[in-house]
Amino acid sequence: MDWMLRDLMKSVPQTRHVVLLSSDGLCMARLGADEETADRLAAACAGLQSLAGAIAAELPEGDGRMRLVAIEVGGGFFYLMAAGVGAYLAVLAEDGVDAGLMGQCMRSLVARLGEHLSSPPRVDGRTA
């Protein structure tokens, strides 16, 4: 999966980390982050996608699903996008990143490869 993440990182200057994760916070692929950092980001993303889903459920015309979370933090931006069944794409970028370009490139990646960016549910630590 590294080549998919590398394409996103090269397309958007100031991209620092790209992580593909399952909905329960398992890091499935990473680029620009060591294993420990990627695992921390994946775990935090699991909580964020759950919270965003709860908020989405409050919109009566919506489908209750989280599609994109964007957070501005000191020093940069964080993006979390639904990327297939049970999978999410997370990006940490430095200040100065082109937010529009980031969103466009993330959406393009998910649209092109969404069916490959899925994580089947696990039962007792094994894929169901």
Secondary structure, DSSP 8 states (H G I E B T S, - for coil): -HHHHHHHHHHSTTEEEEEEEETTS-EEEEESS-HHHHHHHHHHHHHHHHHHHHHHTT-TTS-S---EEEEEETTEEEEEEE-STTEEEEEEEETT--HHHHHHHHHHHHHHHGGGS----EETTEE-
